[in-house]
Structures are given as C-alpha cells and as structure tokens.
C-alpha cells in the first residue's frame, strides 16, 4: 500500500482536516434504521464484489443521508439512503480502470433509468437493478416538481462524470479554473442540491430558482462542501490505482514550484474564501426570503455542516493505519472578500449587494 508522500507534513494533514464552518449540524433521528435497512438493501442488490465492499457502500450511503439530509423522514429518507449507497458504488466504478467507452455507456444507461426506472429492470448488472428500485420508490414519494428537479440534478452529475473520465484519459493537467468548471458538476454540486426540495419538503417556484443570486448562493455553498471532500478524501485517494484530478494538483499545475504543503494552504484559503461568500450571500437572501427559500437554504446549511461530520464518521474515509481527527475552526484562513481570478465562479461575487 502506498504511504502518504513524505512531502506532506503532519501539520498539513491536520490543516486539511480542520474546517471553518459556523453552521449548525444535525443528524437524522432515524440514522440507525437507515443503516440497517440500507445494508440489507445493498446485500440484496449485490452492490459490492465482496461482503466488505457491500457493507462499505451501505454504511457510507446511510451516513451520508443521515448527516447531509437530516430532515428527510420515513420511506423517503430510506429511498434516498439506498440511492446514496448506489451512488458510492457507481462513483467507484467510474473512478476505476474500466474503459472510458464502457463507463460512458453505463452513464448513459443510468441517466435513462433515472427518468424511466423500468427501462432495464431485468438487467444482469446489479447497479442497473438497484438504481431502478431506488428511483421507482423515490418517484412515489416526491411531488412531480421535486421528482423533476431531482432527476435533472442527478443527470447533470452523470454527464459531468463522463467529462471527468474523458479528461482523465486525455491526461492533460488542469489549471484551477478548468478543474473547478469540471468538478462542480462531476463532484455532485448540482445533484446534492437537487435533493433539497424533497428532503426539506419545499417546492421553490421557477421565479425563485431562476434568481441568479439564489443560484450563486447555492452553488457557492455546494462547492464549499465539494472542496471539503477534496481535502478529507485525499488521504484515501492518494492510494488508489487510478489517479483522479484534485485541487492540489490544479494549483501545482499553475504554480510548479509549490510543495504539496503550499498547495494545501492555497486550497484551504480558496475554500474559506468561497465559504465566506456563501455566508454573505446567505445573509443577503434571508433578509426578505419567503418560507420555502428559507427552508431550502437551511438544507444547504445542513449539507455543508453535515459533510464535515460525514468526513469524521464515514467508514469510507477511516484509515486504520493512519488515524486522523476532523476538527472545526471559528475563523477562516483567508479573509479576502473580493472575487478570485477564476471566471467560472467569479460571477458569484457580482451578486453581492452593497
């Protein structure tokens, strides 16, 4: 097993796992039930190639659902938890050494199953049948608007993962702007936000959803959570056979003289800068927001905060030979308030009012 490279110091690992987040956290009161039932579901659908892998997908999915979407209840929460277990299994297939053409074929088939769950209900591929089951159930528990937004968000994720796989095969290093442009979709920013109408029981109007300030707020919040994933998943992903793009490599592409420690410091500063923007936009939105918008943004808050607890508790990221501690900090590492020179996200700062 490949060790963490010597260039990464213990203080840097500690910094990677120290997250600025002043938001409240919650956990679903149904977390134990979600875990038990998702584990049984994952075994039934043979999500993993071994019992250990199946359990890992189930525990990761249930932990994700319980901490990121703690307000979902009953059969709706269970269907989301099961789908989350499927999502980690699908993510691992996409991140494997499987041929790009086969991955793209899988992604296209899964996108169709999301819109029409019975399309391949008798497929020989366990991921097809598990996805069909989860989405058949979700369709009965979500309103038509919630269903449409949820499936659209998941489709954006699948498409962007195809983009990521193509870039990985091409082998061209990505700078920070290109990396964020791809990662915001492939990492699940839009798919994670697409849960919120269902988990928070809201139905945002098209008028609200088309508001660029609200969109900027949600995207900034979700990208913050995604960049946190880059940090806490680094220890695990460094050991994988297939090397994925990450923010640290993107920073070192633009600054070849950076050590990993320097890249990590810059990555954390960028993340905190985006987090600060989210908090400012959120405050701005909440001044005169109707109930549904307030409820929706509460959901974004719980994703951001729950993602940090997820990092500390998900079996996927617990490395027995490399114990680590996830902490929270009261202050950002970067107090810069202006937009970074990153065109793909700079427009978010334009939504701030004086």
KENU-730445 format. One record per residue (C-alpha): residue number from 1; chain; residue in three letters; x, y, z. Coordinates in steps of 0.02 Angstrom, whole numbers. Example, Ala and Ser with C-alpha at 12.3 -4.5 7.8 and 13.67 -1.06 7.14 Angstrom:
% residues 2
<r n="1" chain="A" res="ALA" xx="615" yy="-225" zz="390"/>
<r n="2" chain="A" res="SER" xx="684" yy="-53" zz="357"/>
***
This chain:
% residues 354
<r n="1" chain="A" res="UNK" xx="0" yy="0" zz="0"/>
<r n="2" chain="A" res="UNK" xx="70" yy="170" zz="-50"/>
<r n="3" chain="A" res="UNK" xx="104" yy="281" zz="102"/>
<r n="4" chain="A" res="UNK" xx="63" yy="465" zz="112"/>
<r n="5" chain="A" res="UNK" xx="208" yy="552" zz="23"/>
<r n="6" chain="A" res="UNK" xx="342" yy="618" zz="141"/>
<r n="7" chain="A" res="UNK" xx="317" yy="794" zz="71"/>
<r n="8" chain="A" res="UNK" xx="151" yy="804" zz="162"/>
<r n="9" chain="A" res="UNK" xx="185" yy="854" zz="340"/>
<r n="10" chain="A" res="UNK" xx="82" yy="807" zz="491"/>
<r n="11" chain="A" res="UNK" xx="33" yy="991" zz="518"/>
<r n="12" chain="A" res="UNK" xx="-31" yy="998" zz="338"/>
<r n="13" chain="A" res="UNK" xx="-136" yy="841" zz="363"/>
<r n="14" chain="A" res="UNK" xx="-207" yy="921" zz="520"/>
<r n="15" chain="A" res="UNK" xx="-245" yy="1081" zz="422"/>
<r n="16" chain="A" res="UNK" xx="-330" yy="982" zz="284"/>
<r n="17" chain="A" res="UNK" xx="-447" yy="909" zz="414"/>
<r n="18" chain="A" res="UNK" xx="-485" yy="1073" zz="506"/>
<r n="19" chain="A" res="UNK" xx="-640" yy="1153" zz="430"/>
<r n="20" chain="A" res="UNK" xx="-707" yy="1328" zz="456"/>
<r n="21" chain="A" res="UNK" xx="-895" yy="1308" zz="475"/>
<r n="22" chain="A" res="UNK" xx="-1004" yy="1413" zz="591"/>
<r n="23" chain="A" res="UNK" xx="-1163" yy="1322" zz="539"/>
<r n="24" chain="A" res="UNK" xx="-1268" yy="1206" zz="646"/>
<r n="25" chain="A" res="UNK" xx="-1261" yy="1019" zz="620"/>
<r n="26" chain="A" res="UNK" xx="-1394" yy="887" zz="643"/>
<r n="27" chain="A" res="UNK" xx="-1411" yy="700" zz="622"/>
<r n="28" chain="A" res="UNK" xx="-1568" yy="608" zz="573"/>
<r n="29" chain="A" res="UNK" xx="-1657" yy="526" zz="719"/>
<r n="30" chain="A" res="UNK" xx="-1685" yy="379" zz="601"/>
<r n="31" chain="A" res="UNK" xx="-1498" yy="352" zz="568"/>
<r n="32" chain="A" res="UNK" xx="-1489" yy="178" zz="645"/>
<r n="33" chain="A" res="UNK" xx="-1640" yy="118" zz="548"/>
<r n="34" chain="A" res="UNK" xx="-1572" yy="193" zz="387"/>
<r n="35" chain="A" res="UNK" xx="-1409" yy="98" zz="411"/>
<r n="36" chain="A" res="UNK" xx="-1490" yy="-70" zz="450"/>
<r n="37" chain="A" res="UNK" xx="-1610" yy="-61" zz="303"/>
<r n="38" chain="A" res="UNK" xx="-1484" yy="7" zz="179"/>
<r n="39" chain="A" res="UNK" xx="-1363" yy="-131" zz="225"/>
<r n="40" chain="A" res="UNK" xx="-1497" yy="-262" zz="191"/>
<r n="41" chain="A" res="UNK" xx="-1542" yy="-174" zz="28"/>
<r n="42" chain="A" res="UNK" xx="-1361" yy="-166" zz="-31"/>
<r n="43" chain="A" res="UNK" xx="-1338" yy="-352" zz="5"/>
<r n="44" chain="A" res="UNK" xx="-1498" yy="-394" zz="-88"/>
<r n="45" chain="A" res="UNK" xx="-1440" yy="-298" zz="-242"/>
<r n="46" chain="A" res="UNK" xx="-1259" yy="-358" zz="-231"/>
<r n="47" chain="A" res="UNK" xx="-1187" yy="-182" zz="-239"/>
<r n="48" chain="A" res="UNK" xx="-1011" yy="-240" zz="-199"/>
<r n="49" chain="A" res="UNK" xx="-899" yy="-380" zz="-261"/>
<r n="50" chain="A" res="UNK" xx="-862" yy="-432" zz="-81"/>
<r n="51" chain="A" res="UNK" xx="-961" yy="-427" zz="80"/>
<r n="52" chain="A" res="UNK" xx="-839" yy="-297" zz="147"/>
<r n="53" chain="A" res="UNK" xx="-863" yy="-184" zz="-4"/>
<r n="54" chain="A" res="UNK" xx="-1053" yy="-202" zz="3"/>
<r n="55" chain="A" res="UNK" xx="-1053" yy="-153" zz="186"/>
<r n="56" chain="A" res="UNK" xx="-940" yy="-4" zz="149"/>
<r n="57" chain="A" res="UNK" xx="-1059" yy="62" zz="14"/>
<r n="58" chain="A" res="UNK" xx="-1209" yy="38" zz="128"/>
<r n="59" chain="A" res="UNK" xx="-1130" yy="120" zz="280"/>
<r n="60" chain="A" res="UNK" xx="-1064" yy="265" zz="177"/>
<r n="61" chain="A" res="UNK" xx="-1233" yy="293" zz="94"/>
<r n="62" chain="A" res="UNK" xx="-1330" yy="288" zz="257"/>
<r n="63" chain="A" res="UNK" xx="-1206" yy="401" zz="347"/>
<r n="64" chain="A" res="UNK" xx="-1212" yy="523" zz="202"/>
<r n="65" chain="A" res="UNK" xx="-1402" yy="530" zz="207"/>
<r n="66" chain="A" res="UNK" xx="-1414" yy="545" zz="396"/>
<r n="67" chain="A" res="UNK" xx="-1292" yy="691" zz="410"/>
<r n="68" chain="A" res="UNK" xx="-1318" yy="785" zz="246"/>
<r n="69" chain="A" res="UNK" xx="-1508" yy="771" zz="238"/>
<r n="70" chain="A" res="UNK" xx="-1563" yy="750" zz="419"/>
<r n="71" chain="A" res="UNK" xx="-1739" yy="819" zz="391"/>
<r n="72" chain="A" res="UNK" xx="-1796" yy="679" zz="273"/>
<r n="73" chain="A" res="UNK" xx="-1909" yy="552" zz="356"/>
<r n="74" chain="A" res="UNK" xx="-1983" yy="379" zz="333"/>
<r n="75" chain="A" res="UNK" xx="-1986" yy="292" zz="166"/>
<r n="76" chain="A" res="UNK" xx="-1924" yy="448" zz="77"/>
<r n="77" chain="A" res="UNK" xx="-1769" yy="454" zz="186"/>
<r n="78" chain="A" res="UNK" xx="-1743" yy="267" zz="160"/>
<r n="79" chain="A" res="UNK" xx="-1753" yy="280" zz="-29"/>
<r n="80" chain="A" res="UNK" xx="-1628" yy="423" zz="-26"/>
<r n="81" chain="A" res="UNK" xx="-1512" yy="323" zz="88"/>
<r n="82" chain="A" res="UNK" xx="-1519" yy="172" zz="-28"/>
<r n="83" chain="A" res="UNK" xx="-1488" yy="282" zz="-180"/>
<r n="84" chain="A" res="UNK" xx="-1338" yy="359" zz="-91"/>
<r n="85" chain="A" res="UNK" xx="-1265" yy="185" zz="-65"/>
<r n="86" chain="A" res="UNK" xx="-1289" yy="156" zz="-252"/>
<r n="87" chain="A" res="UNK" xx="-1204" yy="323" zz="-287"/>
<r n="88" chain="A" res="UNK" xx="-1044" yy="274" zz="-198"/>
<r n="89" chain="A" res="UNK" xx="-1041" yy="109" zz="-290"/>
<r n="90" chain="A" res="UNK" xx="-1067" yy="198" zz="-456"/>
<r n="91" chain="A" res="UNK" xx="-934" yy="326" zz="-411"/>
<r n="92" chain="A" res="UNK" xx="-808" yy="187" zz="-382"/>
<r n="93" chain="A" res="UNK" xx="-846" yy="106" zz="-550"/>
<r n="94" chain="A" res="UNK" xx="-824" yy="273" zz="-639"/>
<r n="95" chain="A" res="UNK" xx="-661" yy="301" zz="-545"/>
<r n="96" chain="A" res="UNK" xx="-592" yy="129" zz="-588"/>
<r n="97" chain="A" res="UNK" xx="-483" yy="72" zz="-731"/>
<r n="98" chain="A" res="UNK" xx="-637" yy="22" zz="-833"/>
<r n="99" chain="A" res="UNK" xx="-627" yy="76" zz="-1015"/>
<r n="100" chain="A" res="UNK" xx="-694" yy="250" zz="-1048"/>
<r n="101" chain="A" res="UNK" xx="-816" yy="187" zz="-1181"/>
<r n="102" chain="A" res="UNK" xx="-889" yy="63" zz="-1055"/>
<r n="103" chain="A" res="UNK" xx="-906" yy="198" zz="-921"/>
<r n="104" chain="A" res="UNK" xx="-992" yy="317" zz="-1042"/>
<r n="105" chain="A" res="UNK" xx="-1112" yy="177" zz="-1091"/>
<r n="106" chain="A" res="UNK" xx="-1151" yy="147" zz="-907"/>
<r n="107" chain="A" res="UNK" xx="-1180" yy="332" zz="-876"/>
<r n="108" chain="A" res="UNK" xx="-1299" yy="346" zz="-1023"/>
<r n="109" chain="A" res="UNK" xx="-1397" yy="193" zz="-967"/>
<r n="110" chain="A" res="UNK" xx="-1409" yy="255" zz="-788"/>
<r n="111" chain="A" res="UNK" xx="-1470" yy="426" zz="-844"/>
<r n="112" chain="A" res="UNK" xx="-1612" yy="341" zz="-938"/>
<r n="113" chain="A" res="UNK" xx="-1656" yy="232" zz="-788"/>
<r n="114" chain="A" res="UNK" xx="-1670" yy="388" zz="-682"/>
<r n="115" chain="A" res="UNK" xx="-1802" yy="459" zz="-798"/>
<r n="116" chain="A" res="UNK" xx="-1885" yy="291" zz="-835"/>
<r n="117" chain="A" res="UNK" xx="-1844" yy="170" zz="-693"/>
<r n="118" chain="A" res="UNK" xx="-1914" yy="13" zz="-778"/>
<r n="119" chain="A" res="UNK" xx="-1802" yy="31" zz="-931"/>
<r n="120" chain="A" res="UNK" xx="-1684" yy="-112" zz="-881"/>
<r n="121" chain="A" res="UNK" xx="-1770" yy="-187" zz="-730"/>
<r n="122" chain="A" res="UNK" xx="-1705" yy="-362" zz="-776"/>
<r n="123" chain="A" res="UNK" xx="-1527" yy="-310" zz="-816"/>
<r n="124" chain="A" res="UNK" xx="-1384" yy="-425" zz="-768"/>
<r n="125" chain="A" res="UNK" xx="-1290" yy="-276" zz="-697"/>
<r n="126" chain="A" res="UNK" xx="-1329" yy="-255" zz="-510"/>
<r n="127" chain="A" res="UNK" xx="-1304" yy="-67" zz="-522"/>
<r n="128" chain="A" res="UNK" xx="-1442" yy="-56" zz="-652"/>
<r n="129" chain="A" res="UNK" xx="-1570" yy="-151" zz="-550"/>
<r n="130" chain="A" res="UNK" xx="-1525" yy="-64" zz="-386"/>
<r n="131" chain="A" res="UNK" xx="-1544" yy="107" zz="-468"/>
<r n="132" chain="A" res="UNK" xx="-1709" yy="54" zz="-545"/>
<r n="133" chain="A" res="UNK" xx="-1775" yy="2" zz="-375"/>
<r n="134" chain="A" res="UNK" xx="-1719" yy="161" zz="-285"/>
<r n="135" chain="A" res="UNK" xx="-1792" yy="277" zz="-417"/>
<r n="136" chain="A" res="UNK" xx="-1955" yy="180" zz="-431"/>
<r n="137" chain="A" res="UNK" xx="-1979" yy="210" zz="-245"/>
<r n="138" chain="A" res="UNK" xx="-1923" yy="392" zz="-250"/>
<r n="139" chain="A" res="UNK" xx="-2048" yy="427" zz="-388"/>
<r n="140" chain="A" res="UNK" xx="-2190" yy="380" zz="-271"/>
<r n="141" chain="A" res="UNK" xx="-2128" yy="489" zz="-128"/>
<r n="142" chain="A" res="UNK" xx="-2084" yy="652" zz="-218"/>
<r n="143" chain="A" res="UNK" xx="-2202" yy="779" zz="-295"/>
<r n="144" chain="A" res="UNK" xx="-2190" yy="798" zz="-484"/>
<r n="145" chain="A" res="UNK" xx="-2086" yy="958" zz="-464"/>
<r n="146" chain="A" res="UNK" xx="-1972" yy="878" zz="-335"/>
<r n="147" chain="A" res="UNK" xx="-1951" yy="725" zz="-446"/>
<r n="148" chain="A" res="UNK" xx="-1909" yy="827" zz="-599"/>
<r n="149" chain="A" res="UNK" xx="-1779" yy="932" zz="-507"/>
<r n="150" chain="A" res="UNK" xx="-1704" yy="779" zz="-425"/>
<r n="151" chain="A" res="UNK" xx="-1685" yy="679" zz="-586"/>
<r n="152" chain="A" res="UNK" xx="-1617" yy="831" zz="-679"/>
<r n="153" chain="A" res="UNK" xx="-1485" yy="858" zz="-545"/>
<r n="154" chain="A" res="UNK" xx="-1431" yy="677" zz="-548"/>
<r n="155" chain="A" res="UNK" xx="-1420" yy="682" zz="-738"/>
<r n="156" chain="A" res="UNK" xx="-1303" yy="832" zz="-728"/>
<r n="157" chain="A" res="UNK" xx="-1192" yy="732" zz="-612"/>
<r n="158" chain="A" res="UNK" xx="-1183" yy="583" zz="-731"/>
<r n="159" chain="A" res="UNK" xx="-1144" yy="693" zz="-881"/>
<r n="160" chain="A" res="UNK" xx="-1006" yy="784" zz="-788"/>
<r n="161" chain="A" res="UNK" xx="-929" yy="620" zz="-729"/>
<r n="162" chain="A" res="UNK" xx="-915" yy="572" zz="-913"/>
<r n="163" chain="A" res="UNK" xx="-822" yy="735" zz="-942"/>
<r n="164" chain="A" res="UNK" xx="-706" yy="695" zz="-797"/>
<r n="165" chain="A" res="UNK" xx="-668" yy="521" zz="-864"/>
<r n="166" chain="A" res="UNK" xx="-628" yy="592" zz="-1036"/>
<r n="167" chain="A" res="UNK" xx="-510" yy="721" zz="-961"/>
<r n="168" chain="A" res="UNK" xx="-426" yy="586" zz="-858"/>
<r n="169" chain="A" res="UNK" xx="-397" yy="479" zz="-1012"/>
<r n="170" chain="A" res="UNK" xx="-329" yy="628" zz="-1109"/>
<r n="171" chain="A" res="UNK" xx="-204" yy="656" zz="-971"/>
<r n="172" chain="A" res="UNK" xx="-190" yy="844" zz="-989"/>
<r n="173" chain="A" res="UNK" xx="-158" yy="932" zz="-823"/>
<r n="174" chain="A" res="UNK" xx="-295" yy="1052" zz="-771"/>
<r n="175" chain="A" res="UNK" xx="-272" yy="1226" zz="-700"/>
<r n="176" chain="A" res="UNK" xx="-385" yy="1286" zz="-560"/>
<r n="177" chain="A" res="UNK" xx="-520" yy="1366" zz="-668"/>
<r n="178" chain="A" res="UNK" xx="-535" yy="1214" zz="-781"/>
<r n="179" chain="A" res="UNK" xx="-534" yy="1098" zz="-631"/>
<r n="180" chain="A" res="UNK" xx="-674" yy="1191" zz="-542"/>
<r n="181" chain="A" res="UNK" xx="-777" yy="1202" zz="-702"/>
<r n="182" chain="A" res="UNK" xx="-774" yy="1013" zz="-717"/>
<r n="183" chain="A" res="UNK" xx="-777" yy="968" zz="-533"/>
<r n="184" chain="A" res="UNK" xx="-929" yy="1071" zz="-485"/>
<r n="185" chain="A" res="UNK" xx="-1035" yy="952" zz="-589"/>
<r n="186" chain="A" res="UNK" xx="-935" yy="790" zz="-576"/>
<r n="187" chain="A" res="UNK" xx="-918" yy="806" zz="-388"/>
<r n="188" chain="A" res="UNK" xx="-1105" yy="822" zz="-365"/>
<r n="189" chain="A" res="UNK" xx="-1140" yy="1005" zz="-326"/>
<r n="190" chain="A" res="UNK" xx="-1299" yy="1005" zz="-429"/>
<r n="191" chain="A" res="UNK" xx="-1350" yy="828" zz="-385"/>
<r n="192" chain="A" res="UNK" xx="-1332" yy="862" zz="-198"/>
<r n="193" chain="A" res="UNK" xx="-1435" yy="1022" zz="-210"/>
<r n="194" chain="A" res="UNK" xx="-1569" yy="928" zz="-308"/>
<r n="195" chain="A" res="UNK" xx="-1614" yy="827" zz="-152"/>
<r n="196" chain="A" res="UNK" xx="-1667" yy="980" zz="-55"/>
<r n="197" chain="A" res="UNK" xx="-1843" yy="1007" zz="-124"/>
<r n="198" chain="A" res="UNK" xx="-1881" yy="829" zz="-69"/>
<r n="199" chain="A" res="UNK" xx="-1785" yy="821" zz="94"/>
<r n="200" chain="A" res="UNK" xx="-1844" yy="993" zz="153"/>
<r n="201" chain="A" res="UNK" xx="-2019" yy="970" zz="80"/>
<r n="202" chain="A" res="UNK" xx="-2014" yy="1129" zz="-23"/>
<r n="203" chain="A" res="UNK" xx="-2069" yy="1174" zz="-198"/>
<r n="204" chain="A" res="UNK" xx="-1971" yy="1328" zz="-249"/>
<r n="205" chain="A" res="UNK" xx="-2055" yy="1424" zz="-387"/>
<r n="206" chain="A" res="UNK" xx="-1968" yy="1445" zz="-555"/>
<r n="207" chain="A" res="UNK" xx="-1956" yy="1630" zz="-514"/>
<r n="208" chain="A" res="UNK" xx="-1853" yy="1594" zz="-359"/>
<r n="209" chain="A" res="UNK" xx="-1749" yy="1456" zz="-438"/>
<r n="210" chain="A" res="UNK" xx="-1705" yy="1567" zz="-587"/>
<r n="211" chain="A" res="UNK" xx="-1644" yy="1706" zz="-472"/>
<r n="212" chain="A" res="UNK" xx="-1456" yy="1719" zz="-506"/>
<r n="213" chain="A" res="UNK" xx="-1419" yy="1772" zz="-328"/>
<r n="214" chain="A" res="UNK" xx="-1503" yy="1618" zz="-257"/>
<r n="215" chain="A" res="UNK" xx="-1413" yy="1509" zz="-384"/>
<r n="216" chain="A" res="UNK" xx="-1246" yy="1588" zz="-338"/>
<r n="217" chain="A" res="UNK" xx="-1282" yy="1561" zz="-153"/>
<r n="218" chain="A" res="UNK" xx="-1323" yy="1377" zz="-176"/>
<r n="219" chain="A" res="UNK" xx="-1178" yy="1344" zz="-294"/>
<r n="220" chain="A" res="UNK" xx="-1054" yy="1430" zz="-176"/>
<r n="221" chain="A" res="UNK" xx="-1117" yy="1326" zz="-30"/>
<r n="222" chain="A" res="UNK" xx="-1110" yy="1163" zz="-126"/>
<r n="223" chain="A" res="UNK" xx="-937" yy="1198" zz="-198"/>
<r n="224" chain="A" res="UNK" xx="-875" yy="1232" zz="-21"/>
<r n="225" chain="A" res="UNK" xx="-935" yy="1058" zz="30"/>
<r n="226" chain="A" res="UNK" xx="-856" yy="983" zz="-125"/>
<r n="227" chain="A" res="UNK" xx="-687" yy="1063" zz="-91"/>
<r n="228" chain="A" res="UNK" xx="-700" yy="993" zz="84"/>
<r n="229" chain="A" res="UNK" xx="-718" yy="822" zz="2"/>
<r n="230" chain="A" res="UNK" xx="-556" yy="855" zz="-94"/>
<r n="231" chain="A" res="UNK" xx="-473" yy="880" zz="74"/>
<r n="232" chain="A" res="UNK" xx="-537" yy="734" zz="175"/>
<r n="233" chain="A" res="UNK" xx="-532" yy="611" zz="29"/>
<r n="234" chain="A" res="UNK" xx="-351" yy="649" zz="-15"/>
<r n="235" chain="A" res="UNK" xx="-280" yy="525" zz="110"/>
<r n="236" chain="A" res="UNK" xx="-385" yy="385" zz="35"/>
<r n="237" chain="A" res="UNK" xx="-375" yy="432" zz="-148"/>
<r n="238" chain="A" res="UNK" xx="-187" yy="450" zz="-148"/>
<r n="239" chain="A" res="UNK" xx="-183" yy="261" zz="-126"/>
<r n="240" chain="A" res="UNK" xx="-297" yy="219" zz="-272"/>
<r n="241" chain="A" res="UNK" xx="-229" yy="140" zz="-431"/>
<r n="242" chain="A" res="UNK" xx="-317" yy="270" zz="-540"/>
<r n="243" chain="A" res="UNK" xx="-261" yy="448" zz="-502"/>
<r n="244" chain="A" res="UNK" xx="-401" yy="574" zz="-504"/>
<r n="245" chain="A" res="UNK" xx="-392" yy="760" zz="-533"/>
<r n="246" chain="A" res="UNK" xx="-392" yy="865" zz="-374"/>
<r n="247" chain="A" res="UNK" xx="-375" yy="1046" zz="-324"/>
<r n="248" chain="A" res="UNK" xx="-199" yy="1021" zz="-257"/>
<r n="249" chain="A" res="UNK" xx="-135" yy="958" zz="-424"/>
<r n="250" chain="A" res="UNK" xx="-225" yy="1100" zz="-513"/>
<r n="251" chain="A" res="UNK" xx="-138" yy="1228" zz="-402"/>
<r n="252" chain="A" res="UNK" xx="31" yy="1145" zz="-433"/>
<r n="253" chain="A" res="UNK" xx="-2" yy="1146" zz="-619"/>
<r n="254" chain="A" res="UNK" xx="-14" yy="1335" zz="-611"/>
<r n="255" chain="A" res="UNK" xx="123" yy="1351" zz="-481"/>
<r n="256" chain="A" res="UNK" xx="252" yy="1214" zz="-519"/>
<r n="257" chain="A" res="UNK" xx="364" yy="1274" zz="-379"/>
<r n="258" chain="A" res="UNK" xx="232" yy="1237" zz="-246"/>
<r n="259" chain="A" res="UNK" xx="262" yy="1096" zz="-125"/>
<r n="260" chain="A" res="UNK" xx="108" yy="996" zz="-77"/>
<r n="261" chain="A" res="UNK" xx="103" yy="1090" zz="88"/>
<r n="262" chain="A" res="UNK" xx="95" yy="1256" zz="-6"/>
<r n="263" chain="A" res="UNK" xx="-39" yy="1191" zz="-123"/>
<r n="264" chain="A" res="UNK" xx="-141" yy="1131" zz="26"/>
<r n="265" chain="A" res="UNK" xx="-128" yy="1302" zz="108"/>
<r n="266" chain="A" res="UNK" xx="-186" yy="1387" zz="-53"/>
<r n="267" chain="A" res="UNK" xx="-329" yy="1262" zz="-74"/>
<r n="268" chain="A" res="UNK" xx="-393" yy="1290" zz="103"/>
<r n="269" chain="A" res="UNK" xx="-383" yy="1478" zz="79"/>
<r n="270" chain="A" res="UNK" xx="-486" yy="1468" zz="-82"/>
<r n="271" chain="A" res="UNK" xx="-613" yy="1356" zz="4"/>
<r n="272" chain="A" res="UNK" xx="-629" yy="1477" zz="150"/>
<r n="273" chain="A" res="UNK" xx="-648" yy="1623" zz="31"/>
<r n="274" chain="A" res="UNK" xx="-795" yy="1535" zz="-52"/>
<r n="275" chain="A" res="UNK" xx="-868" yy="1488" zz="117"/>
<r n="276" chain="A" res="UNK" xx="-861" yy="1671" zz="170"/>
<r n="277" chain="A" res="UNK" xx="-951" yy="1719" zz="10"/>
<r n="278" chain="A" res="UNK" xx="-1086" yy="1588" zz="45"/>
<r n="279" chain="A" res="UNK" xx="-1116" yy="1658" zz="218"/>
<r n="280" chain="A" res="UNK" xx="-1130" yy="1836" zz="149"/>
<r n="281" chain="A" res="UNK" xx="-1248" yy="1786" zz="8"/>
<r n="282" chain="A" res="UNK" xx="-1350" yy="1679" zz="127"/>
<r n="283" chain="A" res="UNK" xx="-1372" yy="1826" zz="246"/>
<r n="284" chain="A" res="UNK" xx="-1422" yy="1935" zz="100"/>
<r n="285" chain="A" res="UNK" xx="-1550" yy="1808" zz="38"/>
<r n="286" chain="A" res="UNK" xx="-1628" yy="1780" zz="209"/>
<r n="287" chain="A" res="UNK" xx="-1674" yy="1963" zz="236"/>
<r n="288" chain="A" res="UNK" xx="-1839" yy="1953" zz="144"/>
<r n="289" chain="A" res="UNK" xx="-1848" yy="1771" zz="93"/>
<r n="290" chain="A" res="UNK" xx="-2013" yy="1675" zz="90"/>
<r n="291" chain="A" res="UNK" xx="-2031" yy="1516" zz="192"/>
<r n="292" chain="A" res="UNK" xx="-1982" yy="1395" zz="53"/>
<r n="293" chain="A" res="UNK" xx="-1820" yy="1489" zz="15"/>
<r n="294" chain="A" res="UNK" xx="-1776" yy="1495" zz="200"/>
<r n="295" chain="A" res="UNK" xx="-1810" yy="1309" zz="215"/>
<r n="296" chain="A" res="UNK" xx="-1708" yy="1272" zz="60"/>
<r n="297" chain="A" res="UNK" xx="-1558" yy="1370" zz="124"/>
<r n="298" chain="A" res="UNK" xx="-1572" yy="1280" zz="290"/>
<r n="299" chain="A" res="UNK" xx="-1549" yy="1122" zz="188"/>
<r n="300" chain="A" res="UNK" xx="-1392" yy="1193" zz="108"/>
<r n="301" chain="A" res="UNK" xx="-1327" yy="1235" zz="282"/>
<r n="302" chain="A" res="UNK" xx="-1354" yy="1056" zz="339"/>
<r n="303" chain="A" res="UNK" xx="-1263" yy="986" zz="187"/>
<r n="304" chain="A" res="UNK" xx="-1113" yy="1099" zz="221"/>
<r n="305" chain="A" res="UNK" xx="-1104" yy="1058" zz="406"/>
<r n="306" chain="A" res="UNK" xx="-1156" yy="877" zz="390"/>
<r n="307" chain="A" res="UNK" xx="-1022" yy="847" zz="260"/>
<r n="308" chain="A" res="UNK" xx="-889" yy="884" zz="391"/>
<r n="309" chain="A" res="UNK" xx="-966" yy="761" zz="515"/>
<r n="310" chain="A" res="UNK" xx="-980" yy="636" zz="372"/>
<r n="311" chain="A" res="UNK" xx="-791" yy="653" zz="346"/>
<r n="312" chain="A" res="UNK" xx="-762" yy="606" zz="527"/>
<r n="313" chain="A" res="UNK" xx="-882" yy="458" zz="532"/>
<r n="314" chain="A" res="UNK" xx="-895" yy="379" zz="358"/>
<r n="315" chain="A" res="UNK" xx="-808" yy="210" zz="353"/>
<r n="316" chain="A" res="UNK" xx="-750" yy="252" zz="177"/>
<r n="317" chain="A" res="UNK" xx="-629" yy="381" zz="244"/>
<r n="318" chain="A" res="UNK" xx="-574" yy="298" zz="406"/>
<r n="319" chain="A" res="UNK" xx="-398" yy="229" zz="379"/>
<r n="320" chain="A" res="UNK" xx="-347" yy="114" zz="522"/>
<r n="321" chain="A" res="UNK" xx="-161" yy="134" zz="484"/>
<r n="322" chain="A" res="UNK" xx="-175" yy="324" zz="477"/>
<r n="323" chain="A" res="UNK" xx="-286" yy="388" zz="618"/>
<r n="324" chain="A" res="UNK" xx="-343" yy="567" zz="594"/>
<r n="325" chain="A" res="UNK" xx="-452" yy="692" zz="682"/>
<r n="326" chain="A" res="UNK" xx="-578" yy="806" zz="597"/>
<r n="327" chain="A" res="UNK" xx="-598" yy="974" zz="684"/>
<r n="328" chain="A" res="UNK" xx="-694" yy="1136" zz="659"/>
<r n="329" chain="A" res="UNK" xx="-621" yy="1311" zz="669"/>
<r n="330" chain="A" res="UNK" xx="-704" yy="1475" zz="713"/>
<r n="331" chain="A" res="UNK" xx="-610" yy="1584" zz="588"/>
<r n="332" chain="A" res="UNK" xx="-571" yy="1569" zz="402"/>
<r n="333" chain="A" res="UNK" xx="-389" yy="1557" zz="347"/>
<r n="334" chain="A" res="UNK" xx="-418" yy="1690" zz="213"/>
<r n="335" chain="A" res="UNK" xx="-518" yy="1847" zz="248"/>
<r n="336" chain="A" res="UNK" xx="-513" yy="1909" zz="66"/>
<r n="337" chain="A" res="UNK" xx="-685" yy="1967" zz="12"/>
<r n="338" chain="A" res="UNK" xx="-657" yy="2001" zz="-174"/>
<r n="339" chain="A" res="UNK" xx="-682" yy="1880" zz="-317"/>
<r n="340" chain="A" res="UNK" xx="-537" yy="1767" zz="-365"/>
<r n="341" chain="A" res="UNK" xx="-471" yy="1768" zz="-544"/>
<r n="342" chain="A" res="UNK" xx="-574" yy="1615" zz="-587"/>
<r n="343" chain="A" res="UNK" xx="-702" yy="1657" zz="-722"/>
<r n="344" chain="A" res="UNK" xx="-807" yy="1500" zz="-695"/>
<r n="345" chain="A" res="UNK" xx="-858" yy="1559" zz="-519"/>
<r n="346" chain="A" res="UNK" xx="-812" yy="1745" zz="-513"/>
<r n="347" chain="A" res="UNK" xx="-990" yy="1795" zz="-561"/>
<r n="348" chain="A" res="UNK" xx="-1049" yy="1737" zz="-390"/>
<r n="349" chain="A" res="UNK" xx="-968" yy="1889" zz="-308"/>
<r n="350" chain="A" res="UNK" xx="-1064" yy="2003" zz="-427"/>
<r n="351" chain="A" res="UNK" xx="-1224" yy="1952" zz="-337"/>
<r n="352" chain="A" res="UNK" xx="-1173" yy="2039" zz="-176"/>
<r n="353" chain="A" res="UNK" xx="-1265" yy="2200" zz="-137"/>
<r n="354" chain="A" res="UNK" xx="-1175" yy="2348" zz="-56"/>
***
